[in-house]
């Protein structure tokens, strides 16, 4: 079935290359008149855009995206159909969601989470703070009342509902996603558990004998299975590629470079994470200099920031630096001296390979 889809898509793309739309716009009294031919041309352009999206999906499956991620072939049929059917709605969210995405990005970064998790709010609510589901979930993250209370939000019978407060609900969702990941260690399983609960994910793991989403998916409720694939499709729409959040843990280890994988290797407790602050940095920072200025030993710094020097020496030298709050204050106060001394150390060739 998958091969047939690829073959059909290839035929569509080839035929699209031979389309030569004619000029059909006419003017009358200085006003542009759209003729039937012009409407047909618009439809052809729209179809061509759709075909370009499908072509990108084909490349994502067969060759991989520019960041090295590949779309799992088992996801392709669903994602293809999902983008065809929901492209216009997703484009509307893209056009109106910049401020919401900016707020969400900042909070996810603060919690040390991948920014791509913001697309979960798209499939939950189309980013609408007023969204309410038939079963009582509410807000941009569609939290149930008791879950929200457990995460520290106020939800009262009188109608006061912090689930609809964008800032507070996003912080609660980030906390929930972080806890789910600390428990499950796989982003696709996290998305499934966010929808249906961890009990159903563990049931699927037990029944299938696997922790791979693509192996256990049919032991999950259909809603949770589809939720995961909607999340993948939505990310491909917005980003044009996948990320660590669209891969199983094994896929991520296989496909992603060390510069993307350090998040798997942090050796900090949940309590330590709660007291941490995170800032995204780039440049020629060096771990031992940061440790010196923040009064940490090298081993402790590496627990919070594994593979730091390896990542900063790579082409993609951006890192979500995570430190205890008091240490982050020291970093912020001395960042320019830290950077200067790091550069000098690197120029002098005094760094040791870690």
FENLINNOR-V985357 format. One record per helix or strand of 3 or more residues. SS is the DSSP state (a for helix, b for strand). FROM is the first residue (numbers start at 0). LEN is the number of residues. Records with the same first field share a line. If there is no record, write none. Layout:
# FENLINNOR-V985357
SS=FROM-LEN + FROM-LEN
This chain:
# FENLINNOR-V985357
a=1-15 + 35-27 + 72-24 + 97-13 + 114-11 + 144-6 + 161-3 + 165-19 + 186-10 + 197-11 + 212-7 + 221-18 + 243-3 + 248-7 + 257-8 + 269-5 + 286-7 + 297-7 + 307-5 + 324-23
b=25-3 + 30-3 + 275-7 + 317-7
